[in-house]
Amino acid sequence: MNANRKLPWDWHDGQIPENVFVDNDAYVETSFSFHLYRAERERAVEIRRGASTYLGTMFDVGPAGRVTLGEFALVHGARIICDQEIIIGDYALISWNVVLMDTHRLSTNPVERRRELENVPLRKQRFLSNQCVPCPIHIERNVWIGFDSCVLPGVTIGEGSIIGARSVVAESIPPFSVAAGNPARVIRKIDNHESQTD
């Protein structure tokens, strides 16, 4: 990254926000990943050593949000919707079109939801005001989340687990498990010899 926080290879004429930490050994494919970024916290996004984000990854981080990508984590085209905290552990693999959302951002009450949608066009920045209490998402180390999956608020995915493609994860998944479906359910455990970690 240049001194002006531009990526020399970037096709997008943007820059990495000041409150984003990118380790020297990490890789961000494009600053367009921060097009929806509104975070105000110090070090609101941390991309640690060897971590990578590729085309299509979007950091939709609200003012109080914080996202951490652990060492050697790889995020390929995911949508990260964060108003509190999303932690992606070391060596995690997040496949394309995955949605990680620590908030629904809209009320389940239809009257309140309609009122909020009517107000969006009146704002300078057309964002939802977030009427929901966010709940952190923790994705522990060595987790693999298959493409088109959605991880909902308050979920922890335990170390070494695998989430099958197109799953909706509404409840926490224990370590060293394979889970799939809508809603995602554990379909098998990973044997000890399969779960060796350094």
DRENPA-3360 file (N, C-alpha, C; in nm, 2 decimals, always signed):
BEGIN
1 = MNANRKLP = +0.08/-0.12/+0.00/+0.00/+0.00/+0.00/+0.09/+0.12/+0.00 ~ +0.05/+0.22/-0.08/+0.13/+0.35/-0.09/+0.10/+0.43/+0.04 ~ +0.18/+0.54/+0.05/+0.17/+0.63/+0.16/+0.03/+0.70/+0.16 ~ -0.03/+0.71/+0.04/-0.16/+0.77/+0.03/-0.27/+0.67/+0.05 ~ -0.24/+0.54/+0.09/-0.33/+0.43/+0.12/-0.40/+0.38/+0.00 ~ -0.33/+0.40/-0.12/-0.38/+0.34/-0.24/-0.30/+0.21/-0.27 ~ -0.37/+0.12/-0.34/-0.31/-0.01/-0.37/-0.26/+0.00/-0.51 ~ -0.13/-0.02/-0.54/-0.07/+0.00/-0.67/-0.14/-0.08/-0.78;
9 = WDWHDGQI = -0.20/-0.19/-0.75/-0.26/-0.28/-0.85/-0.41/-0.26/-0.87 ~ -0.46/-0.16/-0.79/-0.61/-0.15/-0.78/-0.67/-0.09/-0.91 ~ -0.77/-0.15/-0.96/-0.85/-0.10/-1.07/-0.94/+0.01/-1.03 ~ -0.98/+0.02/-0.90/-1.07/+0.12/-0.85/-0.99/+0.24/-0.80 ~ -1.03/+0.36/-0.83/-0.96/+0.48/-0.78/-1.00/+0.52/-0.64 ~ -0.98/+0.43/-0.55/-1.01/+0.46/-0.41/-0.89/+0.44/-0.32 ~ -0.91/+0.44/-0.19/-0.80/+0.42/-0.10/-0.85/+0.34/+0.02 ~ -0.76/+0.28/+0.09/-0.80/+0.21/+0.21/-0.82/+0.31/+0.32;
17 = PENVFVDN = -0.93/+0.30/+0.39/-0.96/+0.40/+0.50/-0.85/+0.40/+0.61 ~ -0.84/+0.52/+0.67/-0.73/+0.54/+0.77/-0.74/+0.45/+0.89 ~ -0.86/+0.41/+0.93/-0.88/+0.32/+1.04/-0.89/+0.17/+1.01 ~ -0.83/+0.14/+0.90/-0.81/+0.00/+0.86/-0.67/-0.04/+0.87 ~ -0.64/-0.14/+0.94/-0.50/-0.19/+0.95/-0.48/-0.31/+0.86 ~ -0.38/-0.30/+0.77/-0.35/-0.41/+0.68/-0.20/-0.44/+0.70 ~ -0.18/-0.56/+0.75/-0.04/-0.61/+0.77/+0.04/-0.60/+0.64 ~ +0.17/-0.58/+0.65/+0.26/-0.57/+0.53/+0.25/-0.70/+0.45;
25 = DAYVETSF = +0.22/-0.82/+0.52/+0.22/-0.94/+0.45/+0.08/-0.99/+0.41 ~ -0.02/-0.90/+0.43/-0.16/-0.93/+0.39/-0.18/-0.87/+0.25 ~ -0.30/-0.91/+0.19/-0.33/-0.87/+0.06/-0.48/-0.83/+0.05 ~ -0.50/-0.71/+0.00/-0.64/-0.66/-0.03/-0.64/-0.64/-0.18 ~ -0.73/-0.70/-0.25/-0.73/-0.69/-0.40/-0.77/-0.55/-0.45 ~ -0.87/-0.50/-0.38/-0.92/-0.37/-0.43/-0.98/-0.28/-0.31 ~ -0.96/-0.15/-0.32/-1.02/-0.06/-0.22/-1.17/-0.05/-0.24 ~ -1.23/-0.10/-0.35/-1.37/-0.10/-0.37/-1.44/-0.19/-0.26;
33 = SFHLYRAE = -1.37/-0.28/-0.19/-1.42/-0.36/-0.08/-1.47/-0.27/+0.03 ~ -1.43/-0.14/+0.03/-1.47/-0.05/+0.14/-1.57/+0.06/+0.10 ~ -1.63/+0.03/-0.02/-1.73/+0.12/-0.07/-1.85/+0.15/+0.03 ~ -1.89/+0.05/+0.10/-2.00/+0.06/+0.20/-1.95/+0.09/+0.34 ~ -1.82/+0.11/+0.36/-1.76/+0.12/+0.49/-1.79/+0.26/+0.56 ~ -1.84/+0.25/+0.68/-1.87/+0.37/+0.76/-1.82/+0.37/+0.90 ~ -1.73/+0.28/+0.93/-1.68/+0.25/+1.06/-1.60/+0.38/+1.11 ~ -1.62/+0.40/+1.24/-1.56/+0.52/+1.31/-1.46/+0.48/+1.41;
41 = RERAVEIR = -1.46/+0.35/+1.45/-1.37/+0.31/+1.56/-1.22/+0.31/+1.51 ~ -1.13/+0.32/+1.60/-0.99/+0.30/+1.57/-0.97/+0.16/+1.53 ~ -0.89/+0.13/+1.43/-0.86/+0.00/+1.38/-0.99/-0.09/+1.37 ~ -1.09/-0.03/+1.30/-1.22/-0.10/+1.29/-1.21/-0.22/+1.21 ~ -1.11/-0.23/+1.12/-1.09/-0.35/+1.04/-0.94/-0.38/+1.06 ~ -0.91/-0.51/+1.09/-0.77/-0.55/+1.10/-0.75/-0.67/+1.01 ~ -0.66/-0.66/+0.92/-0.63/-0.77/+0.83/-0.49/-0.81/+0.86 ~ -0.48/-0.92/+0.93/-0.35/-0.96/+0.99/-0.26/-1.04/+0.89;
49 = RGASTYLG = -0.14/-1.07/+0.93/-0.03/-1.13/+0.85/-0.08/-1.25/+0.76 ~ -0.06/-1.23/+0.64/-0.09/-1.34/+0.54/-0.23/-1.35/+0.50 ~ -0.32/-1.27/+0.56/-0.46/-1.28/+0.53/-0.48/-1.21/+0.39 ~ -0.59/-1.26/+0.32/-0.62/-1.21/+0.18/-0.77/-1.19/+0.17 ~ -0.80/-1.08/+0.10/-0.94/-1.05/+0.05/-0.94/-1.03/-0.10 ~ -1.03/-1.10/-0.16/-1.03/-1.09/-0.31/-1.16/-1.03/-0.36 ~ -1.16/-1.01/-0.49/-1.27/-0.94/-0.56/-1.40/-0.98/-0.51 ~ -1.49/-0.88/-0.49/-1.63/-0.91/-0.45/-1.64/-0.90/-0.30;
57 = TMFDVGPA = -1.53/-0.90/-0.22/-1.55/-0.89/-0.08/-1.59/-0.75/-0.04 ~ -1.69/-0.74/+0.04/-1.74/-0.60/+0.08/-1.75/-0.59/+0.23 ~ -1.68/-0.49/+0.28/-1.69/-0.46/+0.42/-1.80/-0.35/+0.45 ~ -1.92/-0.40/+0.48/-2.03/-0.31/+0.51/-2.03/-0.30/+0.66 ~ -1.94/-0.21/+0.71/-1.92/-0.20/+0.85/-1.98/-0.07/+0.90 ~ -2.07/-0.07/+1.00/-2.13/+0.04/+1.05/-2.04/+0.12/+1.15 ~ -2.08/+0.24/+1.20/-2.00/+0.32/+1.28/-1.93/+0.25/+1.40 ~ -2.00/+0.16/+1.46/-1.94/+0.10/+1.58/-1.89/-0.04/+1.56;
65 = GRVTLGEF = -1.88/-0.08/+1.43/-1.84/-0.22/+1.39/-1.69/-0.24/+1.40 ~ -1.65/-0.37/+1.42/-1.51/-0.40/+1.42/-1.50/-0.54/+1.36 ~ -1.41/-0.56/+1.26/-1.39/-0.68/+1.19/-1.24/-0.72/+1.20 ~ -1.22/-0.85/+1.23/-1.08/-0.90/+1.24/-1.07/-1.02/+1.15 ~ -0.97/-1.01/+1.06/-0.93/-1.13/+0.98/-0.80/-1.18/+1.04 ~ -0.80/-1.30/+1.08/-0.68/-1.37/+1.15/-0.57/-1.40/+1.05 ~ -0.46/-1.44/+1.10/-0.35/-1.47/+1.01/-0.38/-1.58/+0.91 ~ -0.35/-1.55/+0.79/-0.36/-1.64/+0.67/-0.51/-1.68/+0.64;
73 = ALVHGARI = -0.60/-1.60/+0.70/-0.74/-1.62/+0.66/-0.76/-1.57/+0.51 ~ -0.85/-1.64/+0.44/-0.88/-1.60/+0.30/-1.03/-1.58/+0.29 ~ -1.06/-1.46/+0.24/-1.20/-1.42/+0.22/-1.21/-1.39/+0.07 ~ -1.30/-1.47/+0.00/-1.31/-1.45/-0.15/-1.45/-1.42/-0.18 ~ -1.48/-1.29/-0.19/-1.60/-1.24/-0.24/-1.72/-1.25/-0.14 ~ -1.69/-1.23/-0.01/-1.80/-1.24/+0.09/-1.85/-1.10/+0.12 ~ -1.97/-1.09/+0.17/-2.03/-0.97/+0.22/-2.03/-0.97/+0.37 ~ -1.95/-0.88/+0.43/-1.94/-0.88/+0.58/-2.02/-0.76/+0.63;
81 = ICDQEIII = -2.13/-0.78/+0.69/-2.22/-0.68/+0.74/-2.20/-0.68/+0.90 ~ -2.14/-0.57/+0.94/-2.10/-0.57/+1.08/-2.13/-0.44/+1.15 ~ -2.21/-0.45/+1.26/-2.24/-0.33/+1.34/-2.19/-0.34/+1.48 ~ -2.13/-0.46/+1.51/-2.06/-0.48/+1.64/-1.93/-0.54/+1.63 ~ -1.93/-0.68/+1.60/-1.80/-0.75/+1.59/-1.81/-0.88/+1.51 ~ -1.72/-0.89/+1.42/-1.71/-1.02/+1.35/-1.56/-1.05/+1.35 ~ -1.53/-1.17/+1.40/-1.39/-1.22/+1.41/-1.38/-1.34/+1.32 ~ -1.29/-1.34/+1.23/-1.26/-1.45/+1.14/-1.12/-1.50/+1.19;
89 = GDYALISW = -1.11/-1.62/+1.23/-0.99/-1.68/+1.29/-0.88/-1.71/+1.19 ~ -0.76/-1.74/+1.25/-0.65/-1.78/+1.16/-0.68/-1.90/+1.07 ~ -0.63/-1.89/+0.95/-0.65/-2.00/+0.85/-0.79/-2.03/+0.82 ~ -0.88/-1.94/+0.84/-1.02/-1.96/+0.80/-1.03/-1.94/+0.65 ~ -1.12/-2.01/+0.59/-1.15/-1.99/+0.44/-1.30/-1.96/+0.42 ~ -1.32/-1.84/+0.37/-1.46/-1.79/+0.35/-1.48/-1.78/+0.20 ~ -1.56/-1.87/+0.15/-1.58/-1.88/+0.00/-1.67/-1.77/-0.05 ~ -1.68/-1.77/-0.19/-1.75/-1.66/-0.26/-1.90/-1.66/-0.22;
97 = NVVLMDTH = -1.96/-1.54/-0.22/-2.10/-1.51/-0.19/-2.14/-1.55/-0.05 ~ -2.05/-1.57/+0.04/-2.09/-1.59/+0.18/-2.13/-1.46/+0.24 ~ -2.23/-1.46/+0.32/-2.28/-1.34/+0.39/-2.26/-1.37/+0.54 ~ -2.18/-1.28/+0.61/-2.16/-1.28/+0.75/-2.23/-1.15/+0.80 ~ -2.34/-1.17/+0.89/-2.41/-1.06/+0.93/-2.44/-1.06/+1.08 ~ -2.38/-0.97/+1.16/-2.40/-0.97/+1.30/-2.52/-0.89/+1.34 ~ -2.60/-0.84/+1.24/-2.72/-0.77/+1.26/-2.82/-0.79/+1.14 ~ -2.95/-0.77/+1.17/-3.05/-0.78/+1.06/-3.07/-0.64/+1.01;
105 = RLSTNPVE = -3.04/-0.54/+1.09/-3.05/-0.39/+1.06/-3.19/-0.34/+1.04 ~ -3.29/-0.43/+1.04/-3.43/-0.39/+1.03/-3.51/-0.46/+1.14 ~ -3.61/-0.40/+1.19/-3.70/-0.45/+1.29/-3.78/-0.57/+1.22 ~ -3.82/-0.66/+1.31/-3.91/-0.77/+1.26/-4.06/-0.72/+1.26 ~ -4.08/-0.61/+1.33/-4.21/-0.55/+1.33/-4.24/-0.48/+1.19 ~ -4.35/-0.52/+1.12/-4.37/-0.47/+0.99/-4.39/-0.32/+0.98 ~ -4.46/-0.26/+1.08/-4.48/-0.11/+1.09/-4.35/-0.04/+1.10 ~ -4.27/-0.08/+1.20/-4.14/-0.01/+1.22/-4.05/-0.03/+1.09;
113 = RRRELENV = -4.05/-0.15/+1.03/-3.97/-0.18/+0.91/-4.01/-0.08/+0.80 ~ -4.15/-0.07/+0.78/-4.20/+0.01/+0.67/-4.16/+0.16/+0.69 ~ -4.17/+0.21/+0.82/-4.13/+0.34/+0.85/-3.98/+0.37/+0.82 ~ -3.90/+0.27/+0.86/-3.75/+0.29/+0.83/-3.72/+0.29/+0.68 ~ -3.79/+0.20/+0.60/-3.77/+0.20/+0.46/-3.82/+0.33/+0.39 ~ -3.92/+0.39/+0.45/-3.97/+0.52/+0.39/-3.87/+0.63/+0.42 ~ -3.79/+0.62/+0.53/-3.69/+0.72/+0.57/-3.56/+0.71/+0.49 ~ -3.53/+0.60/+0.44/-3.40/+0.58/+0.37/-3.38/+0.68/+0.26;
121 = PLRKQRFL = -3.48/+0.70/+0.17/-3.45/+0.79/+0.06/-3.43/+0.94/+0.10 ~ -3.47/+0.97/+0.22/-3.46/+1.11/+0.27/-3.32/+1.14/+0.33 ~ -3.24/+1.04/+0.34/-3.10/+1.06/+0.40/-3.00/+1.09/+0.29 ~ -2.90/+1.17/+0.33/-2.79/+1.20/+0.24/-2.72/+1.07/+0.19 ~ -2.69/+0.99/+0.29/-2.63/+0.85/+0.26/-2.75/+0.76/+0.29 ~ -2.78/+0.68/+0.19/-2.90/+0.60/+0.19/-2.88/+0.47/+0.26 ~ -2.85/+0.47/+0.39/-2.83/+0.36/+0.47/-2.94/+0.34/+0.57 ~ -2.96/+0.22/+0.61/-3.06/+0.19/+0.72/-3.00/+0.24/+0.85;
129 = SNQCVPCP = -3.08/+0.28/+0.94/-3.03/+0.33/+1.07/-3.00/+0.23/+1.17 ~ -3.02/+0.10/+1.14/-3.00/-0.01/+1.23/-3.08/-0.01/+1.35 ~ -3.20/-0.07/+1.34/-3.29/-0.07/+1.45/-3.27/-0.19/+1.54 ~ -3.18/-0.27/+1.51/-3.16/-0.40/+1.58/-3.04/-0.40/+1.67 ~ -3.04/-0.48/+1.78/-2.92/-0.50/+1.86/-2.83/-0.60/+1.79 ~ -2.71/-0.56/+1.75/-2.62/-0.66/+1.69/-2.57/-0.76/+1.79 ~ -2.53/-0.88/+1.74/-2.48/-0.99/+1.82/-2.35/-1.04/+1.75 ~ -2.24/-1.04/+1.81/-2.11/-1.08/+1.75/-2.11/-1.22/+1.68;
137 = IHIERNVW = -2.03/-1.23/+1.58/-2.01/-1.36/+1.51/-1.86/-1.39/+1.53 ~ -1.83/-1.51/+1.58/-1.70/-1.56/+1.59/-1.68/-1.68/+1.51 ~ -1.58/-1.67/+1.41/-1.55/-1.79/+1.33/-1.41/-1.83/+1.38 ~ -1.39/-1.94/+1.44/-1.27/-1.98/+1.50/-1.17/-2.03/+1.39 ~ -1.05/-2.06/+1.43/-0.94/-2.09/+1.34/-0.97/-2.22/+1.26 ~ -0.92/-2.23/+1.14/-0.93/-2.34/+1.05/-1.07/-2.38/+1.01 ~ -1.16/-2.28/+1.01/-1.30/-2.30/+0.97/-1.31/-2.28/+0.82 ~ -1.39/-2.36/+0.75/-1.41/-2.35/+0.61/-1.56/-2.33/+0.59;
145 = IGFDSCVL = -1.60/-2.21/+0.53/-1.74/-2.19/+0.50/-1.76/-2.19/+0.35 ~ -1.85/-2.28/+0.31/-1.87/-2.30/+0.16/-1.95/-2.19/+0.10 ~ -1.95/-2.18/-0.03/-2.01/-2.07/-0.11/-2.16/-2.06/-0.09 ~ -2.20/-1.93/-0.10/-2.34/-1.90/-0.09/-2.40/-1.92/+0.05 ~ -2.32/-1.94/+0.15/-2.37/-1.96/+0.29/-2.40/-1.83/+0.36 ~ -2.48/-1.83/+0.46/-2.52/-1.71/+0.54/-2.50/-1.75/+0.69 ~ -2.42/-1.67/+0.76/-2.40/-1.68/+0.90/-2.47/-1.57/+0.97 ~ -2.57/-1.60/+1.06/-2.66/-1.50/+1.12/-2.60/-1.45/+1.25;
153 = PGVTIGEG = -2.66/-1.34/+1.31/-2.61/-1.28/+1.43/-2.60/-1.38/+1.55 ~ -2.49/-1.36/+1.62/-2.47/-1.44/+1.75/-2.41/-1.57/+1.73 ~ -2.37/-1.61/+1.61/-2.32/-1.75/+1.58/-2.17/-1.75/+1.61 ~ -2.13/-1.87/+1.67/-1.99/-1.90/+1.68/-1.98/-2.03/+1.60 ~ -1.88/-2.04/+1.51/-1.85/-2.16/+1.44/-1.71/-2.21/+1.50 ~ -1.72/-2.33/+1.56/-1.60/-2.38/+1.63/-1.49/-2.42/+1.55 ~ -1.37/-2.42/+1.61/-1.24/-2.45/+1.54/-1.25/-2.58/+1.45 ~ -1.20/-2.57/+1.33/-1.18/-2.68/+1.24/-1.31/-2.73/+1.18;
161 = SIIGARSV = -1.42/-2.65/+1.19/-1.55/-2.70/+1.14/-1.56/-2.66/+0.99 ~ -1.65/-2.73/+0.92/-1.68/-2.70/+0.78/-1.83/-2.68/+0.77 ~ -1.86/-2.57/+0.70/-2.00/-2.54/+0.67/-2.03/-2.57/+0.52 ~ -2.12/-2.65/+0.49/-2.15/-2.69/+0.35/-2.20/-2.57/+0.27 ~ -2.18/-2.58/+0.14/-2.23/-2.47/+0.05/-2.38/-2.45/+0.07 ~ -2.42/-2.32/+0.06/-2.56/-2.27/+0.06/-2.63/-2.31/+0.19 ~ -2.56/-2.31/+0.30/-2.61/-2.33/+0.43/-2.65/-2.20/+0.50 ~ -2.75/-2.20/+0.58/-2.79/-2.09/+0.67/-2.76/-2.12/+0.81;
169 = VAESIPPF = -2.66/-2.06/+0.87/-2.61/-2.09/+1.00/-2.68/-2.00/+1.10 ~ -2.78/-2.05/+1.17/-2.86/-1.97/+1.27/-2.82/-2.00/+1.41 ~ -2.75/-2.11/+1.43/-2.71/-2.15/+1.57/-2.56/-2.18/+1.57 ~ -2.50/-2.17/+1.68/-2.35/-2.20/+1.69/-2.33/-2.35/+1.66 ~ -2.21/-2.37/+1.60/-2.16/-2.50/+1.55/-2.04/-2.54/+1.64 ~ -2.05/-2.66/+1.70/-1.93/-2.70/+1.78/-1.81/-2.73/+1.70 ~ -1.69/-2.73/+1.77/-1.56/-2.75/+1.70/-1.56/-2.88/+1.63 ~ -1.48/-2.89/+1.52/-1.46/-3.01/+1.44/-1.59/-3.08/+1.40;
177 = SVAAGNPA = -1.67/-3.01/+1.34/-1.80/-3.06/+1.29/-1.82/-3.02/+1.15 ~ -1.90/-3.10/+1.08/-1.94/-3.07/+0.94/-2.09/-3.04/+0.96 ~ -2.13/-2.92/+0.91/-2.27/-2.87/+0.92/-2.32/-2.83/+0.79 ~ -2.45/-2.85/+0.76/-2.50/-2.81/+0.63/-2.65/-2.80/+0.64 ~ -2.71/-2.72/+0.54/-2.85/-2.72/+0.53/-2.91/-2.58/+0.57 ~ -3.04/-2.57/+0.56/-3.11/-2.45/+0.60/-3.23/-2.49/+0.69 ~ -3.22/-2.47/+0.82/-3.11/-2.42/+0.89/-2.99/-2.53/+0.90 ~ -2.87/-2.48/+0.91/-2.76/-2.57/+0.92/-2.76/-2.66/+1.04;
185 = RVIRKIDN = -2.74/-2.79/+1.02/-2.73/-2.89/+1.13/-2.60/-2.97/+1.12 ~ -2.55/-3.01/+1.23/-2.43/-3.09/+1.23/-2.47/-3.23/+1.17 ~ -2.39/-3.27/+1.06/-2.42/-3.39/+0.99/-2.31/-3.50/+1.02 ~ -2.20/-3.45/+1.07/-2.10/-3.55/+1.12/-1.99/-3.47/+1.19 ~ -1.91/-3.55/+1.27/-1.80/-3.49/+1.34/-1.67/-3.52/+1.26 ~ -1.57/-3.44/+1.28/-1.44/-3.46/+1.21/-1.35/-3.55/+1.30 ~ -1.30/-3.66/+1.26/-1.22/-3.75/+1.34/-1.10/-3.68/+1.39 ~ -1.04/-3.72/+1.50/-0.92/-3.66/+1.56/-0.81/-3.65/+1.46;
193 = HESQTD = -0.79/-3.76/+1.38/-0.67/-3.75/+1.29/-0.69/-3.65/+1.18 ~ -0.82/-3.61/+1.15/-0.85/-3.51/+1.05/-0.84/-3.37/+1.11 ~ -0.84/-3.36/+1.24/-0.85/-3.23/+1.31/-0.72/-3.18/+1.37 ~ -0.61/-3.24/+1.33/-0.48/-3.20/+1.39/-0.45/-3.06/+1.35 ~ -0.42/-2.97/+1.44/-0.38/-2.84/+1.41/-0.24/-2.81/+1.48 ~ -0.17/-2.71/+1.43/-0.04/-2.67/+1.49/-0.06/-2.59/+1.61;
% end
